[in-house]
């Protein structure tokens, strides 16, 4: 049942919700539910002590700590050509030697450039000056090369550029890069909305985002408690979380109503690293209020 609900939500909500959300935030794009495979490799650097001559040397560990990127990130690329604004959300990990790995997803016009694969491996390095040099590889022999400055705490990317190469439609594209680390979608969220049969509905959720991504490169989101007030006429006297995940600045929730028929999907975004206010939209599938939807902002203290 859960798999069917998730597939149903992906087929009915992604495009419709994303189009309406683009009016709310310039960082919102055509939504996708296809998920990626985690590519996180931890390599421990070691010091190499020279033999003879009395001089010590370091083989891989920088002379000072790198500005490590670890966690959930949203990277935006603004094309200087015709590709517009593209977002690359995903999980990124940095080891002690400054080697960076991750699995990114793409939202925007470049989505069509990367073929069937939506699991885009990121590899690169961060040097002791906080300079990131990395590539995002796609199918169809296409590569995005990016350079940016990482803040000392690893939370921000600035002064970045990118360029595309290969034989696909990303080749020759170039532009600027910014990015930020996204805090966990964890806490007591609430918001209100109206449907035709239920004009005053309040939704309260106690969410918990996993600290580590799953094997698809997404961060699972669970709910310890969900309270729905005023939703009985639409099959939501109460609700349970059927599926939940976060990637970059997006969070996706699928709720099953108390009638075991009605399904509510929610797609929300944040515009910076803070997740205290999630702007989004929900859509009801099946049941008495099938097809109804509205904007819904979820906030937490």
Secondary structure, 3 states (H helix, E strand, C coil): CHHHHHHHHHHHHHHHHHHHHCCCCCCCCCCCCCCCCCCCCCCCCCCECCCCCCCCECCCCCCCCCCCCCEEEEEEEEECCCCCEEEEEEEEEECCCCEEEEEECCECHHHHHHCCCCCEEEEEEECCCCEEEEEEEECCCEEEEEEEEECCCCCEEEEEEEEEEECCCCCCCEEEEEEEECCCCCEEEEEEECCCCCCCEEEEEEEEECCCCCCCCCEEEEEEEEEEECCHHHCCCCEEEEEEEEECCEEEEEEEECCCCCEEEEEEECCCCCCCEEEEEEEEECCCCCCCEEEEEEECC
